Amino acid sequence: MLHENIKAIRKSKGLSQQELAARLNVVRQTISKWEQELLLPAYSPTTEIRC
């Protein structure tokens, strides 16, 4: 699932939710909601997110 992938990739890169949020220009709460599957990212499935 997308929410599991976001969290796994973030952790594998050694990033906190705050650090990932800063890189993606969103607030930390958005990352938390993505990881809890409370909100879906507004990025196209073809968008590559580089951390």
VOMI-111372 format. One line per field, with one value per residue: x negated, y negated, z negated of N, C-alpha, C, O in turn; residue in one letter. Coordinates in nm, 2 decimals, decimal comma. Example, Ala and Ser with C-alpha at 12.3 -4.5 7.8 and 13.67 -1.06 7.14 Angstrom:
! residues 2
neast -1,32  -1,28 $
nnorth 0,57  0,22 $
nup -0,78  -0,71 $
caeast -1,23  -1,37 $
canorth 0,45  0,11 $
caup -0,78  -0,71 $
ceast -1,32  -1,29 $
cnorth 0,33  0,00 $
cup -0,78  -0,79 $
oeast -1,42  -1,34 $
onorth 0,33  -0,11 $
oup -0,85  -0,80 $
res a  s $
//
This chain:
! residues 51
neast -0,08  -0,03  -0,07  -0,23  -0,46  -0,55  -0,62  -0,81  -1,01  -1,08  -1,19  -1,40  -1,57  -1,65  -1,51  -1,31  -0,96  -0,93  -1,15  -1,11  -0,87  -0,96  -1,12  -0,93  -0,77  -0,55  -0,34  -0,44  -0,23  -0,09  -0,25  -0,23  0,05  0,05  -0,10  0,07  0,28  0,49  0,51  0,45  0,16  0,14  0,01  -0,07  -0,05  -0,27  -0,46  -0,78  -0,92  -1,19  -1,41 $
nnorth 0,12  -0,23  -0,41  -0,25  -0,23  -0,49  -0,55  -0,34  -0,40  -0,66  -0,60  -0,43  -0,61  -0,75  -0,97  -1,21  -1,27  -1,54  -1,63  -1,51  -1,63  -1,90  -1,87  -1,82  -2,03  -2,04  -2,03  -1,87  -1,73  -1,65  -1,45  -1,26  -1,20  -1,09  -0,86  -0,73  -0,67  -0,84  -1,05  -1,10  -1,15  -1,44  -1,40  -1,31  -0,97  -0,92  -1,09  -1,15  -1,12  -1,25  -1,19 $
nup 0,00  0,05  -0,17  -0,34  -0,19  -0,17  -0,43  -0,48  -0,29  -0,37  -0,62  -0,55  -0,43  -0,64  -0,73  -0,92  -0,98  -0,97  -0,83  -0,57  -0,51  -0,48  -0,25  -0,06  -0,06  -0,23  -0,53  -0,84  -0,95  -0,73  -0,62  -0,82  -0,81  -0,55  -0,60  -0,78  -0,62  -0,61  -0,44  -0,10  0,11  0,32  0,56  0,89  1,01  1,17  1,10  0,98  0,67  0,52  0,26 $
caeast 0,00  -0,11  -0,10  -0,34  -0,57  -0,59  -0,69  -0,93  -1,11  -1,13  -1,27  -1,52  -1,65  -1,68  -1,44  -1,20  -0,85  -0,95  -1,25  -1,05  -0,78  -1,04  -1,17  -0,82  -0,70  -0,42  -0,36  -0,47  -0,10  -0,05  -0,32  -0,17  0,17  0,03  -0,14  0,18  0,38  0,60  0,50  0,37  0,08  0,20  -0,09  -0,04  -0,12  -0,39  -0,55  -0,89  -0,96  -1,33  -1,44 $
canorth 0,00  -0,35  -0,46  -0,17  -0,26  -0,62  -0,53  -0,26  -0,47  -0,77  -0,55  -0,38  -0,73  -0,81  -1,10  -1,22  -1,32  -1,69  -1,65  -1,47  -1,74  -2,01  -1,84  -1,81  -2,16  -2,02  -2,03  -1,74  -1,66  -1,59  -1,32  -1,17  -1,16  -1,00  -0,73  -0,66  -0,65  -0,93  -1,14  -1,06  -1,26  -1,50  -1,39  -1,21  -0,84  -0,92  -1,19  -1,08  -1,20  -1,22  -1,24 $
caup 0,00  0,07  -0,30  -0,39  -0,11  -0,21  -0,56  -0,46  -0,21  -0,46  -0,73  -0,49  -0,40  -0,77  -0,74  -1,00  -0,91  -0,95  -0,72  -0,45  -0,48  -0,43  -0,12  0,03  -0,08  -0,30  -0,67  -0,90  -0,97  -0,60  -0,61  -0,92  -0,75  -0,44  -0,66  -0,85  -0,52  -0,63  -0,33  0,01  0,17  0,44  0,67  1,00  0,99  1,25  1,04  0,91  0,55  0,48  0,12 $
ceast -0,09  -0,15  -0,22  -0,47  -0,63  -0,67  -0,82  -1,04  -1,17  -1,22  -1,41  -1,62  -1,70  -1,62  -1,33  -1,08  -0,87  -1,05  -1,19  -0,95  -0,85  -1,08  -1,06  -0,73  -0,56  -0,45  -0,38  -0,34  -0,05  -0,12  -0,26  -0,03  0,15  -0,01  -0,03  0,29  0,50  0,61  0,41  0,29  0,15  0,10  -0,04  -0,11  -0,25  -0,49  -0,66  -0,92  -1,10  -1,36  -1,59 $
cnorth -0,12  -0,41  -0,39  -0,21  -0,39  -0,61  -0,45  -0,33  -0,59  -0,72  -0,49  -0,49  -0,80  -0,95  -1,10  -1,27  -1,47  -1,71  -1,61  -1,58  -1,86  -1,99  -1,85  -1,93  -2,13  -2,03  -1,89  -1,66  -1,59  -1,45  -1,22  -1,12  -1,06  -0,86  -0,66  -0,63  -0,73  -1,04  -1,08  -1,17  -1,31  -1,50  -1,29  -1,09  -0,84  -1,02  -1,12  -1,18  -1,16  -1,28  -1,24 $
cup 0,00  -0,07  -0,36  -0,32  -0,15  -0,34  -0,55  -0,39  -0,30  -0,56  -0,67  -0,45  -0,52  -0,79  -0,85  -0,92  -0,87  -0,83  -0,58  -0,41  -0,42  -0,28  -0,01  0,02  -0,13  -0,45  -0,72  -0,92  -0,84  -0,59  -0,70  -0,87  -0,63  -0,50  -0,73  -0,75  -0,55  -0,52  -0,22  0,07  0,30  0,56  0,77  0,97  1,07  1,20  0,96  0,79  0,51  0,34  0,10 $
oeast -0,20  -0,27  -0,31  -0,57  -0,75  -0,78  -0,92  -1,16  -1,29  -1,33  -1,51  -1,74  -1,77  -1,68  -1,26  -1,10  -0,83  -1,03  -1,22  -0,94  -0,80  -1,07  -1,08  -0,63  -0,46  -0,56  -0,34  -0,34  0,02  -0,06  -0,24  -0,01  0,23  0,04  -0,04  0,40  0,61  0,71  0,31  0,34  0,22  0,10  0,03  -0,23  -0,34  -0,60  -0,62  -0,95  -1,12  -1,33  -1,64 $
onorth -0,12  -0,45  -0,45  -0,21  -0,41  -0,67  -0,49  -0,32  -0,61  -0,78  -0,51  -0,47  -0,89  -1,03  -1,00  -1,31  -1,51  -1,80  -1,69  -1,62  -1,92  -2,09  -1,88  -1,94  -2,19  -2,03  -1,79  -1,54  -1,49  -1,36  -1,10  -1,00  -0,97  -0,76  -0,53  -0,58  -0,68  -1,10  -1,02  -1,29  -1,23  -1,59  -1,19  -1,09  -0,75  -1,03  -1,03  -1,30  -1,04  -1,40  -1,27 $
oup -0,05  -0,08  -0,42  -0,38  -0,16  -0,35  -0,61  -0,43  -0,30  -0,58  -0,73  -0,44  -0,52  -0,86  -0,86  -0,80  -0,77  -0,75  -0,48  -0,29  -0,33  -0,20  0,10  0,09  -0,08  -0,49  -0,66  -0,90  -0,85  -0,54  -0,67  -0,88  -0,62  -0,45  -0,74  -0,79  -0,51  -0,51  -0,25  0,07  0,37  0,64  0,73  0,92  1,04  1,25  0,87  0,81  0,47  0,32  -0,01 $
res m  l  h  e  n  i  k  a  i  r  k  s  k  g  l  s  q  q  e  l  a  a  r  l  n  v  v  r  q  t  i  s  k  w  e  q  e  l  l  l  p  a  y  s  p  t  t  e  i  r  c $
//
